[in-house]
Amino acid sequence: MNQNLYTAPALTDLSAPDSGKNALQQFAEDVISGLSQYPKTLSSKYFYDGKGSRLFQQIMAVPEYYLTQSEFDVFETHKQAIAQHIAGSEPFTLVDLGAGDATKTKVILKELLQQDARFEYVPVDISGDAMQELNRNLQKELPALQTHAVVGTYFDALPWINAHKPGPKVLLFLGSNIGNFLPEYRSYFIKEVRKHMQPGDKLLVGMDLRKDPETILKAYNDASGVTAAFNLNLLDRINSELGGNFIVDQFMHYPLYNPQEGVMKSYLVSKKAQEVTIKATGKSFKFEAWEAIHTESSYKFTLQQAETLGQEAGLKTAQVFQDEKAYFADLLYIAT
């Protein structure tokens, strides 16, 4: 296995802290900004400390959380067709944006190797630890795979990849991560990605589709309470890292799905009137009884919305791959 790891200079993107500031300072500033607003907000990007990441792994295993299994089903059902459509006659670079542990991507990697496709795998993630671990795992699981991991933000990594990996490219943005962006940022993100693609390059995007509202609601409010613990852990993180004095038991996780807009929203609701002090911010924040903090929006798509999103960025929908229940879709776009 040809294994390399490149660490790109840190720049700002939609999900990373501002450049020039350390992570704790940015966290404190974002908390001040969010809790000083009305209605109050906290960014979902702060869910993922060590405990939060472990809780999210548990969420993916609960029976109500259909998203992970649905995309697995897409890949397992259509892996031969997906591999055939993304692999051309020329060698290409497969860029995995936000690769993490690449669990789902490995289905396609194995199929590409089975089909003797000529490609190099370039996973991209802001976490250096995640990329080191992925390199080790791939060396064990897929020793024939040529890989070159990149640590950095998406819009820092892509120029480096274009400069050092010439030729056709296929980009992956899986797991319905696109649904976590507000509509205006979603459009901006796809257009920015398109700027780094040449005509004929491809982009495979995972999207959670609209379905029975009860199915969606249960996925974000599992009976075992793991999702509630995941959301409430954000307050624990503020306490431990910023010196907050949130009494977590005095807040509740409350999810709400709007089927007309196709958006799943999560809130933390104060059960009583209270005041919270956060030492690192030098401020206190008052909560009315039953006042809510918005923590996350997760958008669900129609296929028409998905095609329009690509068209507006100069991308043509080439193929749509769905699971048997039509819960999830991976759309293959081609740059025009």
Secondary structure, DSSP 8 states (H G I E B T S, - for coil): --EEEEE------TTS--TTS-HHHHHHHHHHHHHHSSSEE--GGGG-SHHHHHHHHHHTTSTT-HHHHHHHHHHHHHHHHHHHHH--SS-EEEEEET-TT-TTHHHHHHHHHHTT--EEEEEEES-HHHHHHHHHHHHHH-TT--EEEEES-HHHHHHHHHHHS-S-EEEEE-TTGGGGS-HHHHHHHHHHHHHT--TT-EEEEEEEB---HHHHHHHTS-TTSHHHHHHHHHHHHHHHHH-B---GGGEEEEEEEETTTTEEEEEEEESS-EEEEEGGGTEEEEE-TT-EEEEEEEE-B-HHHHHHHHHHTTEEEEEEEE-TTS-EEEEEEEE-
